[in-house]
Amino acid sequence: MKFFAGFLMMFLSINCYSKSIDGMCDELYNKIKDKPDVKLAITDFKSINQKSTDPKIVQERITTSFSNRNGITLIERELIDKVLSEMKLQQSGAIDEKDILKIGELTGANYILTGSINDLKNNRLEINSRIIDVKTGKIIAGAKSDIEKDWENVIVSTKTQNYSGKALTQLAILIDTSNSMDGLIDQAKRQLWSIVNELSRYEKDGNGNMIEVALYEYGNNSLSKENGYIRKVLDFTSDMDSVSKELFALKTNGGDEYCGAVIKDAVKDLKWSKNDDVYKAIFIAGNEPFTQGDVRFEDAVTLAKSKGIFVNTIFCGPAQQGIAQKWKDAALLADGDYNSIDQNYIASIETPYDDKIAELNSKLNQTYIPYGTDGAKKLEEKAMLDKEATKQSKSVMAERASYAASPMAGASYSSWDLITAIENGNIKIDEIKKEQLPDELKKMKKDELKNYINQRLEERKKIRHEIDDNRVKREKFIETKQTEGPKDLGKAIIETVSKQATRKGYRKNK
């Protein structure tokens, strides 16, 4: 009782509200700034009378405010979540006095910042906060704030978006296309297929994984200055051929790299799933200070996290230089990963199976039947991308062929290939419109066309089986040949996804 009585008296002694979260944090900070070795754990705030995501947003903004203050070491959010889960406590702000010592012991924190929020009229929030000394269990600081909500509520759902029974992964890739980033673009072009193939092996609740990729370029002075030298190249799409085509079209040019602005644009303008159990992540890569531009990266990253989006930063250069330029700070604010890479490093392991997979891909191409107004054009684009992959290396072509033979490719190919559309159940043979077929098939009688299509279906099934068999052998060969080398874009993304997707309930299918 003394614990809560002390808390009440402290707030009654405060005569006015702080006008902002930063102002409230100033009051709290002044109470602990002179204490030695402050290790602070910030937990979610209890929501008194509403069920929106406001508590999470408030907690993130308080974390952002304290992350820039001298003499404060913040306990990582992942560790706090793990400890509270092990103690069977919820991140609700309702921490009993008896639990405080245990939380401090398990996290290494000597102070805990927690509190509650109250929904007011006119789109305002009342925030009540307190700092508790872990050793004594006493409240040593308290402050209030009355703020206007300047964010939209996030719809929270427990149901994964359905793609014919599949789970969903959304990745937004933000690429610096200023001068000296040609190597980064080249890595993205070469490694797209290996990244996508790796992600396709994850599943959730027994459901396969559908992948959507969005693409931004930034920092290129050939782009609009009014838009901050930022361009949304592609919104979320499952058509990886379109992503590859756009990557090949990217060109570098000097400019200003506004990391905060491009993250904010990606969060606000992309069609992110509103379901909270979908794995959503931003990967931003570049080589200039993260602090450039009018949009504070802290605000942009906090906005992303409030919507359940991880922000992962990839610095093209020495790790310590990236840390000094705030790339790691940005990642930590959104529970993301920080990586440094050599953007000019080209990793490629050729295997005895690459030529066979390329040969089988050529046979697979013979089974496509362009259908509809865009069918022929899409088939030509696929052939062009096959040639580009072959120019890069046998390894890249093998990865691309593995993608083309996978069910994941079927999600986009069914829009223009008749055989894939029939496989996916989008079209029935008896419902084919002859005017949508290539000229040589329009002349066929109904039974003749049906036999022709069934023959293609059987051929494709055998070819896919052979490609998959060689893919497995290829991957085992690569495992025996892999050595430690500089990290590149693909490796950074794959390693990060393997950690974060697992935290969202995804499991890799061996």
Secondary structure, DSSP 8 states (H G I E B T S, - for coil): -HHHHHHHHHHHT--S-BSSHHHHHHHHHHHHTTSSSEEEEE---EESS--SSHHHHHHHHHHHHHHTSTTEEE--HHHHHHHHHHTT--SSS---HHHHHHHHHHH--SEEEEEEEEE-STTEEEEEEEEEETTT--EEEEEEEEEE--S------SS---BTTBEEEEEEEEEE-STT-HHHHHHHHHHHHHHHHHHTTEEETTEEEEEEEEEEEES-TTS-TTTTSEEEEEEEES-HHHHHHHHHH---------HHHHHHHHHHHS-----TTSEEEEEEEESS-TT-SSS-HHHHHHHHHHTTEEEEEEEES-HHHHHHTTHHHHHHHTT--EEEE-TT-------TTHHHHHHHHHHHHTT--B-STTHHHHHHHHHHHHHHHHHH-HHHHHHHHHHHTSHHHHHHHTTTBHHHHHHTTSS-GGG--GGGS-HHHHTS-HHHHHHHHHHHHHHHHHHHHHHHHHHHHHHHHHHHH-------HHHHHHHHHHHHHHHTT-EE--
